[in-house]
C-alpha cells in the first residue's frame, strides 16, 4: 500500500490483535533526526494503532553504530511512548540461528538477540535511504539487529566482517533467517548519501509512505523510484530453495 505522508494511517493486520509480543525495528543507529533515523511521528502512529487493537508487549530494538548506549539515542530521537519497551541489542542474550537456505550466500548461521525469536509479530520501519546509488529499505534495516560484538570486526565499529562478505549477500541470508512480517518505508523525504558517512547527504521531498510485506514493499519502492537494491534480486533468486 502507498500513502501520502500526511494521510498515512497504520491499519494493523489481524495478526497484531492476536500477538503477545510485537517487535518494532526502527532505523535509529545514530542520534540524528529523520531522514537519517525513523521519524518518531511515524513510530507514534504505528504504536497508537497497535494499542487500539492489542495489549501486547511492544518492544523497540536497535543497536548503535559506534557503541553508544541506545537509551541515550532513544531519548535524543524522542522515542518515548507509553507502555513501550526500548531495548539495546547489546543488552540481549544472543543465540545462534541457522540459515534455512541450503546454499547460503554468505553465512550459514547468524547470532541474534534471543527476544526476537519470541515475538509474535515484527515490523521494520525505516526512512527512504540511498547510499551510493544502493537502496537501503525495510529488509536492509534488519542489519541493526546483528550484534557488533560478533560482526563489528577488530574495533567493534561498523560492519567490518559483514562488509568483507558483501552486505547485500548477508542481507539476503538474513531475510530468510529472520523473517519479518511487515515493512514500512517512510519516503516523506528521499535521503541520498555518498561515501562511508551515512549520516550526511542530500534530501528530496517525496511525500510517500510504503507499507507491505518487507520483500514486496522494498521491491515496490525500488521499482517506482528506479533505485537499485541488489539484495532484492538475491532474495528472489533464492526463494525456490525454501519454497516446497
N, C-alpha and C positions, 0 to 999 in steps of 0.2 A: 504494500500500500504506500502511496505517496501523499503527503500532506503539505500544505504551505506551513511555514514555521509558525505563523500567527494562529493558524487554525488547528495545530496539532493537538489531538485528543487521544490519549492512550486508552485503548479498549482491551482490557485483559482477556486473553483466550480462556476458555473454560477450564483448562488445566490449572490455572492460577488459583481458582476458588477451592481446589482440592489439595493444594500444596501445603505442606507443613513448614518447609524452609525454602525461601526464594533467594537466589544469589543474583546480585547485580554487579557486573564488572564494568566500571567506568574507565575512561582514559584519564588517569589522574596521577601520572608518574612524576609530574613537575608541579610546583606551587604557582602555576601560571594560569590565568583565566582562559575561557573559551576565546578563540577556537583551538588553543593548544590542548586544553582539557575539556572534559564533558561539562556542558552548561549545568549549573545547579538548578536552573529553572526547568530544564527538560527532566532532570532527575526527580524534581519535586512533582511534576505532573505524573510521572510513572508511579512513584511511591503513593501518591494520593489515590490514583486509580486502583492500585492493588488493594489499598486499605478499604476501599468501598466494597470489595467482594471477598476479602480474606483477612484473617487474623494471623496468618503465617508469620514466622520469624523472617525478617528481611535483613539480609547481610550484604553490605558493600565491601568488596575485597579488591585490594590493589597492592602493588609493590612499588617503591620509589626508584627513581633512576640512579640516584647517587648515594643511597644508603640512609637518607633522612627518615626519621620516624614518620609513618603515614598519618599519625594523629595530627601532626603539625600541618601537613599538606591538606588534609581534610578540612581543618579549621580555616586555613587560608582560602580555600576554594569555596567555603560556605556550605559544605556538605554536612548539615545538621538537620536531621529530620526526626520527628517523634517516633519512638519505638523502632528505630533502625540501628543496627549494629554496624559500626565502621571498623574494619579489621585490616591488619597488615599481614601480607604473605609471610614476612619474616618471623611472625609470632605463631605460625601454624605448624602443626605436626606434618611432616612430609611423608608421602607414601609413593612407592614406585609402581606405576601403572603401565601395563603392556599395551603397545600399539596393536590394534586389531588387524592392521594391514599385513597380509602375508609377505609383501615386498615393500617395506618402508622406504621412503625417500631419503631420510636422514637418521632417524632414531627409532629403535625398536621398543624403547620404554621411555617414560617421562616421570620425573619427580614432580609431584603436585601436592598442594595443600589438601589434607585429608577431608576438610569440611566440604570441599566442592563435590565430593563423591556422595555426600549425604543430602544434598539439596535436591528438591523435587522439581524445581523449575529454575532455569538460568537465563539471564538476559545480558547481552553485551550492548553497551551504549557508548558511542564514540562520535567525535566530530568527523567531518569530511576532511581528510588529510592526504596530501600527496607529497612524497619525498622523492626528489629527482625523477619525477615522472611516474613513480610507482604508487598505486593506490594503497592506502592503509585504512581498511574499513573494519567492519564488525568482527570478522574472523581474525584478522591481524591483531585486533585489540586483545585477544586472549593471551598474547605473549606475556603480558604483565602478570599473569598468574604463575609464571615459572619463577622459581626461587633463584635469586642472584648467587646464593651460596653454592649452587650446583652448576650454574651456567654463565656466571659472570666473568669467568677467566681469572687470571692471576690477581687482578686488582679489584675484583668484585664490582666493577663499574662497566656498564654497557653489556652487550651480549657477545663477548669475545668468542666463546666456544661456539655459539649458535651461528654467528656470522661466518665462521670458517666452514660450517656445514652448508650454508645457504639458507637465509631466513625464510624464503618462500617455500623451500623444501621442508623446513622444520614446521612451518605453519600448516602446511598440507597434512603432515603427520598428526599435528596437534588437533586439527579439526576432527579427525576420526577417533582419536584417543579421548578427547574431552568434548563430546558433542554438546553444544548449547542449543537451547530451544528457540531463542528469539534474538534477532539483531536489530538495533536501531542506529541509523546513521543520521546525525544531525548536520544537515547541509545548509543551515541558515547562512553559513559562510563557507566558501572553499578556501582551504589553507594550503599554500604551496611552500615547500622548503627545499633548499639545496645544500649539499654537503653533509657534514656529520651533525650539524646543530639542528635538531628537530623542533627547537623552540622559537626560532626566528624565521620569518618568511613573509610572504605577501598574502593578502586576503582579497577575496572577491565575494560580493553578496550573491546569494543564490536562492534563499528563502524556501528551502525544501527540507522535509524530514521523511526518511525512508524506513519502513517497518516490514519485517518478514523473517522467515527462516534465514539464518545467517548466510549460508551459501547463496540462496536465491536473492536476498536483498543486496548482497555485495555485487553479484552479477548484474543486477538491475542498475545499481549505481554506476558501475563501470561502463555498461553499455550505453546508458543515457548520456553520461558525461564524456565518453570517449577516453577514459583513463584506463591504462593497462594495470592488471594485477595478476602477476604470474601464478600466485598461489591458487587462484580460481581455476586456471587451466589444469594445474597439477591435481587438484581435488577431483575435478570432473573426470580426468583420465583414470584415477584410482578407484572411483566408485564401483566399477564392476567387480573389484576384488572383494567387496563386502556385501554385495547385493546377490543374494542367493535365490 
